[in-house]
Amino acid sequence: MNTTRRDFLKVGAGAVAATSAVMPNSNESFYSIASGERTAAPAGEAGDMIYRKFGSTDAHISAIGVGGHHLGDVPTLDEAVQLVHEAVDAGITFFDNSWEYYNGKTETILGRALRDGRREKVFLMTKVCTHGRSGKLAMQMLEDSLRRYQTDHLDLWQIHGIVYDNDPELAYAKGGVLEAFDRAKKEGKVRFVGFTGHKDPTFHLKMLELGYPFDSVQMPLNPFDANFHSFEKQVLPEVNRRGMAALGMKSMGGTAWGIKAGVVQAEEMLRYAMSLPVATTICGMDSLDVLHQNLRVVRGFQPMTQSEMEALRARCAPTAADGRFEPYKVSLRYDNPMTRMPHGFPFDHTQREVTEMLEKGDGPWLVPETTPETSRR
């Protein structure tokens, strides 16, 4: 293993430094991993990476994170590794991923990139993809993820894709994934746990209402979301009220279609998402150019004022009401095949990921399916 839990705790204070929780329009604090000193970044000048408190825990993470799925879209392994290296060197500590992305390809890429001392510099996350199946299967998936990452523990393990109305029931069922969470934490293989989803805020609220003490909740947050099935209005306040870490994703709407249509600009989309009370904003980055663009926003970051945010929401409102710029809420485009298979739902065969899985015949759906004791559709 590149690093042990004991080693990680030794370097934790230096690698992920303590700062104050960040709320909208507050003064950001910056921390230099290289110097170990906190400094204020002058307005308009490039500063070091911003670090924010991870919920009510003592951990801190970078204010932007690297999205795992996009690592599978980088043309070559060498280019993907270079992207990760530059992100780490720039101070990014939060790396998103999932057991099922491209049949495990993206976890393998990240594991390769974090060798040679970089593992201890990051807050490493992945998602478990039981999608209603058993906690036993979840533990098997955890071992797969640890092997691909070449590490002995995760900093954060999250349920992937709470996107159907019975997903909360399945997660809480006897023998289900939440029992695996408890076991993994007890065994020291996982520090923190949470869940993700992008379809409907009511499913997130149900996960919270049922009472499990999650450490984090990941959700789409952007100015279009504010006007349509809004996670910002319905879920984000509850997550913060409970002291959990709010993790924002899809700041560009997942497809950047709103940007391409000329409704918004990329910089203001990221600024908006970062100005919300979140621990980090996870950004899909499939090239060094995109990484550098995001770093420029962070280094010169000034939180939007409330009036700026309201004006941007108002500009997005006319095109937000049908979800055209948030396809993950209204189409199959973002329904990973593994989320649909256990429910007996058909695949979207126009998706490249689905096509590749079917052509190769070695997709992750071949993992034996075991189901917790609950009724299913």
C-alpha positions as CSV (number, residue, x, y, z in Angstrom):
1,M,0.0,0.0,0.0
2,N,1.2,3.5,-0.7
3,T,-0.1,4.8,2.6
4,T,-1.6,3.4,5.8
5,R,-4.3,4.8,8.0
6,R,-1.6,5.6,10.6
7,D,0.5,7.3,8.1
8,F,-2.5,9.3,6.9
9,L,-3.3,10.6,10.4
10,K,0.3,11.7,10.8
11,V,0.2,13.9,7.7
12,G,-3.5,14.9,7.9
13,A,-2.8,18.2,9.6
14,G,-0.4,19.3,6.9
15,A,-2.1,17.8,3.9
16,V,-5.7,19.0,4.7
17,A,-5.4,22.1,6.8
18,A,-7.9,23.4,9.2
19,T,-9.9,26.5,8.2
20,S,-13.3,28.0,9.1
21,A,-16.5,26.7,7.6
22,V,-17.5,28.8,4.6
23,M,-20.9,30.3,4.1
24,P,-22.1,32.5,1.3
25,N,-20.4,35.9,1.1
26,S,-18.0,35.2,3.9
27,N,-14.3,35.9,3.7
28,E,-12.5,32.9,2.2
29,S,-9.3,31.6,3.8
30,F,-6.4,30.2,1.9
31,Y,-3.8,27.7,2.9
32,S,-0.6,26.7,1.2
33,I,0.2,23.0,1.5
34,A,3.8,23.8,0.5
35,S,4.4,26.5,3.2
36,G,2.1,25.2,5.8
37,E,0.9,28.8,6.5
38,R,-2.5,30.3,6.2
39,T,-2.6,33.6,4.2
40,A,-5.3,35.9,3.0
41,A,-5.4,36.1,-0.8
42,P,-5.7,39.8,-1.9
43,A,-8.7,40.6,-4.0
44,G,-8.1,40.0,-7.7
45,E,-4.8,38.2,-7.2
46,A,-4.0,34.6,-7.5
47,G,-4.0,32.9,-4.2
48,D,-3.4,29.3,-3.0
49,M,-6.2,26.7,-2.9
50,I,-9.2,27.4,-0.7
51,Y,-10.0,24.8,2.0
52,R,-13.3,24.3,3.7
53,K,-14.5,22.3,6.6
54,F,-16.0,18.9,5.9
55,G,-19.3,19.2,7.7
56,S,-19.0,18.9,11.4
57,T,-15.9,16.8,11.3
58,D,-12.3,17.9,11.8
59,A,-11.4,17.2,8.2
60,H,-11.0,20.0,5.6
61,I,-11.1,19.6,1.8
62,S,-10.3,21.8,-1.2
63,A,-13.1,24.0,-2.4
64,I,-13.1,22.4,-5.8
65,G,-12.8,18.7,-6.5
66,V,-12.0,16.6,-9.5
67,G,-14.9,14.6,-10.9
68,G,-14.1,10.9,-11.4
69,H,-16.2,10.1,-14.4
70,H,-14.4,12.6,-16.7
71,L,-11.1,10.9,-16.1
72,G,-12.4,8.1,-18.3
73,D,-12.9,10.7,-21.1
74,V,-9.3,11.8,-21.2
75,P,-7.8,10.4,-24.4
76,T,-4.8,8.6,-22.9
77,L,-3.7,7.2,-19.5
78,D,-0.7,9.4,-19.5
79,E,-2.8,12.5,-20.0
80,A,-5.2,11.5,-17.3
81,V,-2.3,10.9,-14.9
82,Q,-0.8,14.3,-15.8
83,L,-4.2,16.0,-15.1
84,V,-4.4,14.4,-11.6
85,H,-0.8,15.3,-10.9
86,E,-1.3,18.9,-11.8
87,A,-4.5,19.0,-9.8
88,V,-2.7,17.7,-6.7
89,D,0.2,20.0,-7.2
90,A,-2.2,22.9,-7.4
91,G,-3.6,22.0,-4.0
92,I,-6.8,20.1,-5.0
93,T,-7.4,17.4,-2.3
94,F,-10.9,16.2,-3.1
95,F,-11.2,13.5,-5.8
96,D,-14.5,12.0,-6.7
97,N,-15.0,8.6,-8.3
98,S,-17.2,5.5,-8.4
99,W,-16.8,1.7,-8.4
100,E,-18.7,1.4,-11.7
101,Y,-17.4,4.2,-13.8
102,Y,-16.2,2.7,-17.1
103,N,-16.0,-0.7,-15.5
104,G,-13.6,0.4,-12.9
105,K,-11.3,2.2,-15.3
106,T,-11.5,5.6,-13.6
107,E,-10.6,4.2,-10.2
108,T,-7.6,2.4,-11.7
109,I,-6.5,5.6,-13.4
110,L,-6.7,7.5,-10.1
111,G,-4.9,4.8,-8.2
112,R,-2.1,4.9,-10.8
113,A,-1.9,8.7,-10.5
114,L,-1.7,8.8,-6.7
115,R,1.3,6.5,-6.4
116,D,4.7,7.9,-5.3
117,G,3.5,9.8,-2.3
118,R,0.4,11.6,-3.6
119,R,-2.2,9.4,-1.9
120,E,-1.5,11.1,1.5
121,K,-2.0,14.5,0.0
122,V,-5.6,13.9,-1.0
123,F,-9.1,13.2,0.5
124,L,-10.0,10.1,-1.4
125,M,-13.6,9.2,-2.2
126,T,-15.4,6.7,-4.2
127,K,-19.0,5.5,-4.5
128,V,-20.4,2.1,-3.9
129,C,-22.8,0.7,-6.5
130,T,-25.1,-1.9,-4.9
131,H,-28.2,0.0,-6.1
132,G,-30.5,-1.8,-3.7
133,R,-28.5,-5.0,-3.4
134,S,-26.9,-6.3,-0.3
135,G,-24.3,-5.0,2.1
136,K,-22.2,-8.2,1.4
137,L,-21.9,-7.1,-2.2
138,A,-21.0,-3.6,-1.0
139,M,-18.1,-4.9,1.0
140,Q,-16.9,-6.8,-2.1
141,M,-17.1,-3.6,-4.1
142,L,-15.1,-1.8,-1.4
143,E,-12.3,-4.3,-1.7
144,D,-12.3,-3.8,-5.4
145,S,-12.0,0.0,-5.0
146,L,-9.2,-0.3,-2.4
147,R,-7.3,-2.6,-4.8
148,R,-7.7,-0.3,-7.7
149,Y,-6.7,2.7,-5.6
150,Q,-3.7,0.8,-4.2
151,T,-4.6,2.0,-0.7
152,D,-6.0,0.5,2.5
153,H,-8.7,3.0,3.3
154,L,-11.0,5.6,1.8
155,D,-11.6,9.0,3.3
156,L,-15.2,9.0,2.0
157,W,-17.4,6.2,0.8
158,Q,-20.8,7.2,-0.6
159,I,-23.9,5.4,-2.0
160,H,-24.0,6.1,-5.7
161,G,-27.2,7.3,-7.3
162,I,-30.2,7.6,-5.1
163,V,-32.3,8.3,-8.2
164,Y,-35.5,6.2,-7.8
165,D,-38.3,6.5,-5.3
166,N,-37.6,3.2,-3.6
167,D,-33.8,3.7,-3.3
168,P,-34.1,5.0,0.3
169,E,-36.1,2.0,1.3
170,L,-33.6,-0.4,-0.3
171,A,-30.6,1.4,1.3
172,Y,-32.2,1.1,4.8
173,A,-33.3,-2.5,4.4
174,K,-32.0,-5.2,6.7
175,G,-28.8,-6.6,5.2
176,G,-28.4,-3.5,3.0
177,V,-25.6,-1.0,2.2
178,L,-25.9,0.9,5.4
179,E,-24.9,-2.1,7.4
180,A,-21.8,-2.3,5.1
181,F,-21.1,1.4,6.0
182,D,-21.1,0.5,9.7
183,R,-18.8,-2.5,9.2
184,A,-16.4,-0.6,6.9
185,K,-16.0,2.2,9.5
186,K,-15.5,-0.3,12.3
187,E,-12.8,-2.1,10.4
188,G,-11.0,1.2,9.6
189,K,-11.4,0.9,5.9
190,V,-13.6,4.0,5.6
191,R,-13.4,7.3,7.5
192,F,-16.7,9.0,6.5
193,V,-19.8,7.9,4.6
194,G,-22.5,9.6,2.6
195,F,-24.8,9.4,-0.4
196,T,-25.3,11.0,-3.8
197,G,-28.0,11.5,-6.4
198,H,-29.1,14.0,-9.0
199,K,-32.7,13.1,-10.0
200,D,-35.2,14.4,-7.4
201,P,-34.7,16.3,-4.1
202,T,-37.5,14.4,-2.4
203,F,-35.4,11.2,-2.6
204,H,-32.5,12.9,-0.8
205,L,-34.9,14.3,1.8
206,K,-36.3,10.7,2.4
207,M,-32.7,9.4,2.9
208,L,-32.2,12.1,5.6
209,E,-35.6,11.7,7.3
210,L,-35.0,8.0,7.8
211,G,-32.2,9.0,10.2
212,Y,-28.8,7.4,9.3
213,P,-26.0,9.7,10.5
214,F,-24.4,10.4,7.1
215,D,-21.3,12.6,7.0
216,S,-21.9,14.0,3.6
217,V,-24.6,14.4,0.9
218,Q,-23.7,15.1,-2.8
219,M,-26.2,16.9,-5.1
220,P,-26.4,19.0,-8.2
221,L,-26.1,22.7,-7.5
222,N,-26.2,25.5,-10.2
223,P,-28.4,28.4,-11.0
224,F,-30.7,26.3,-13.2
225,D,-31.3,23.9,-10.3
226,A,-32.5,26.8,-8.2
227,N,-35.6,27.1,-10.4
228,F,-36.5,23.4,-11.1
229,H,-36.8,20.5,-8.7
230,S,-34.3,22.4,-6.6
231,F,-31.7,20.7,-4.4
232,E,-30.4,24.1,-3.4
233,K,-33.8,25.2,-1.9
234,Q,-35.0,21.8,-0.5
235,V,-31.9,19.7,0.3
236,L,-29.0,22.0,1.0
237,P,-30.5,23.8,4.0
238,E,-31.4,20.5,5.6
239,V,-27.9,19.1,5.0
240,N,-26.3,22.1,6.6
241,R,-28.8,22.1,9.5
242,R,-27.7,18.5,10.3
243,G,-24.0,19.4,10.2
244,M,-23.3,17.2,7.2
245,A,-20.9,18.2,4.5
246,A,-22.7,19.4,1.4
247,L,-20.9,18.4,-1.8
248,G,-22.0,20.2,-4.9
249,M,-21.7,18.7,-8.4
250,K,-22.8,19.5,-11.9
251,S,-22.0,23.2,-11.5
252,M,-22.1,23.4,-15.4
253,G,-25.3,21.4,-15.6
254,G,-23.4,18.2,-16.5
255,T,-23.4,19.0,-20.2
256,A,-22.6,22.7,-20.3
257,W,-25.5,23.1,-22.7
258,G,-26.6,26.3,-20.9
259,I,-23.2,27.7,-21.6
260,K,-23.2,26.6,-25.2
261,A,-26.6,28.2,-25.7
262,G,-25.2,31.5,-24.5
263,V,-27.5,31.8,-21.4
264,V,-24.6,31.7,-18.9
265,Q,-20.8,31.7,-18.8
266,A,-18.6,29.0,-17.3
267,E,-16.9,31.3,-14.8
268,E,-20.2,32.5,-13.3
269,M,-21.6,29.0,-13.1
270,L,-18.6,27.9,-11.0
271,R,-18.6,31.1,-9.0
272,Y,-22.3,30.6,-8.2
273,A,-21.8,27.0,-7.1
274,M,-18.9,27.9,-4.9
275,S,-20.8,30.8,-3.3
276,L,-23.3,28.4,-1.8
277,P,-22.7,26.9,1.7
278,V,-20.9,23.8,0.4
279,A,-17.7,22.0,1.4
280,T,-16.6,21.5,-2.2
281,T,-17.8,21.9,-5.8
282,I,-16.9,18.8,-7.8
283,C,-16.0,19.7,-11.4
284,G,-15.8,17.4,-14.4
285,M,-12.4,17.9,-16.0
286,D,-11.4,16.1,-19.1
287,S,-8.5,18.2,-20.2
288,L,-5.7,20.4,-18.7
289,D,-7.4,23.4,-20.3
290,V,-10.5,22.8,-18.2
291,L,-8.4,22.2,-15.0
292,H,-6.6,25.5,-15.6
293,Q,-9.8,27.3,-16.3
294,N,-11.3,26.1,-13.0
295,L,-8.1,26.9,-11.1
296,R,-8.2,30.5,-12.4
297,V,-11.7,30.9,-11.0
298,V,-10.7,29.5,-7.6
299,R,-7.5,31.5,-7.3
300,G,-9.3,34.8,-8.0
301,F,-12.5,33.7,-6.2
302,Q,-14.8,36.3,-4.6
303,P,-18.2,35.0,-3.4
304,M,-21.1,36.3,-5.3
305,T,-23.3,38.7,-3.4
306,Q,-26.9,37.8,-2.8
307,S,-28.1,40.3,-5.5
308,E,-25.7,38.8,-8.0
309,M,-26.9,35.3,-7.3
310,E,-30.6,36.4,-7.5
311,A,-29.9,38.1,-10.8
312,L,-28.3,34.9,-12.2
313,R,-31.1,32.7,-11.1
314,A,-33.6,35.1,-12.7
315,R,-31.7,35.0,-16.0
316,C,-31.7,31.2,-15.9
317,A,-35.4,30.9,-14.9
318,P,-37.0,31.0,-18.4
319,T,-35.0,28.1,-19.6
320,A,-34.9,26.1,-16.3
321,A,-38.5,25.1,-16.0
322,D,-38.4,22.1,-18.3
323,G,-35.0,20.8,-17.2
324,R,-33.4,21.2,-20.7
325,F,-30.1,22.3,-19.2
326,E,-30.3,19.7,-16.4
327,P,-30.8,16.4,-18.4
328,Y,-29.9,14.3,-15.3
329,K,-33.2,15.2,-13.8
330,V,-35.5,14.5,-16.8
331,S,-33.8,11.9,-19.0
332,L,-31.9,8.6,-19.0
333,R,-28.7,10.4,-20.1
334,Y,-27.2,10.3,-16.6
335,D,-28.8,7.1,-15.4
336,N,-25.7,4.8,-15.2
337,P,-26.6,1.3,-16.4
338,M,-25.8,-0.1,-13.0
339,T,-28.5,2.0,-11.4
340,R,-31.2,0.7,-13.7
341,M,-30.2,-3.0,-13.9
342,P,-31.1,-4.0,-10.3
343,H,-34.5,-2.3,-10.7
344,G,-35.3,-4.1,-13.9
345,F,-35.3,-0.9,-16.0
346,P,-34.1,-0.9,-19.6
347,F,-30.8,0.7,-20.6
348,D,-30.4,3.7,-22.8
349,H,-28.5,2.0,-25.7
350,T,-27.4,5.4,-27.1
351,Q,-25.0,6.0,-24.2
352,R,-21.4,5.2,-25.1
353,E,-20.8,3.7,-21.7
354,V,-23.7,1.3,-22.2
355,T,-22.5,0.4,-25.6
356,E,-19.0,-0.4,-24.4
357,M,-20.3,-2.5,-21.6
358,L,-22.6,-4.5,-23.8
359,E,-19.9,-5.0,-26.5
360,K,-17.2,-6.2,-24.1
361,G,-19.6,-8.4,-22.2
362,D,-17.7,-7.9,-19.0
363,G,-19.7,-5.1,-17.4
364,P,-20.0,-4.8,-13.6
365,W,-23.6,-6.1,-13.8
366,L,-22.1,-9.6,-13.9
367,V,-21.3,-9.3,-10.2
368,P,-23.8,-11.7,-8.5
369,E,-26.9,-9.9,-7.4
370,T,-27.9,-10.3,-3.8
371,T,-30.8,-8.4,-2.5
372,P,-31.6,-7.2,1.1
373,E,-34.8,-8.3,2.7
374,T,-37.2,-5.8,1.2
375,S,-39.9,-5.7,-1.4
376,R,-38.9,-4.6,-4.9
377,R,-40.8,-3.2,-7.9
